[in-house]
Amino acid sequence: MKAHLVPLALGLVLAAGAAVAPGQAAAAPAPRQVMFVGNNWDGTVDVIEAGGAYTRIGRLNVVPDRAQRLAEIYLNPIRLAFYLGIQQGPGEGHDQLADDMYTTPAGDALVISRPSFADVVSIDLATGKLRWRFPVSGFRSDHMAVSPDGRSVAVSASTGNTVHVLDIVTGRQLGSFATGDKPHENVYTGGGRHLWNMSIGEVNTALDDPWLDFTKGDRKITVADTATFKVVRTIDMRTRLDAAGRKDLSDAVRPAVFTPDESKLYFQVSFFAGLVEYDVATDRITRIKDLPQNPATDPDRTTWVNDSRHHGLSISRDGARLCVAGTMDDYATVVDRATLTPGPLVTASKPYWATVSADGRDCVISEAGADRVTAISFATGQAVASVPVGDHPQRVRIGYLPAGWTAP
């Protein structure tokens, strides 16, 4: 499964060196594959090379309408209350302005969710101007996913308990479906036939003792048919975790990845330094792996960001290795999937996400505490590159840019 990759420009790519007939206009150069890094607290996106040295190419402002949005918020008492709640809660005292992002198939626009503004917008990569804006239900937008064909994008409306699916070019809503409380991660499966959403419940209260877990809300995986947007299945990991002997673990599923054949789902849960393996066909948890805990990490669960202990997970293209971001434990590690044995612990400051480089060689993590992006070799488990980016990087995604692009 390659749902995390945006496909090449849907027919716009010509073979290198192809001849042009006399009198025929030359085709536009193929889009350039890059990585986008969302700097959540300053409302920018850094564009970096998709491999190698990961050199920074440029920076894009994704809140060109900031003054207008803030004026609207401050004139609406209810919206203002939620805006300030997001700022002081999940934003840790900061606005959340650049959460998740994907490019259009042609690589001419960046579509991005902006939690504090409760919307998804399309930014023209040539001009930096808004092409369209979609306000989500409720008061906060969150994680997204792009369909395998690159034509639609799903976004979680975290206070609206809804997933919206939009045409990535026009912003028109194609459909939506209801979820559990606080929808978070989205993953396409079956070549785009199904969309899995993981709801994480209430993560911004101080009611974090295990005996208060019932206060966290309705947490479940919701699977929808993307042709009809009807929910075809729900999965409550509470009963599966209990059956696996881990009643101590939260059932709030955080970042999650499928194996290439989609037979296994690996995921992280709130408050847990480790990962869980779920067999899709048998509908049961088959393995749970506790990973190393940093002895310097404050044991007070209320100090962990948004109930996270570990938040960030990716899988190598061959499915042989997992890459884990140990957020509150300040490390990342490559885990052998056959044995679930971790490799070297790579020191990292509040690693918040993990993805795969364009060539598949590296796991790329965002270090939100150091404003850096670091690449770790799947083969060796060692860091191979690190580059500075903007304030509080979180999501890192592969996308495309027009050839010869410079930041507007």
Disulfide bonds with the S-S distance in Angstrom:
Cys323-Cys363 2.05
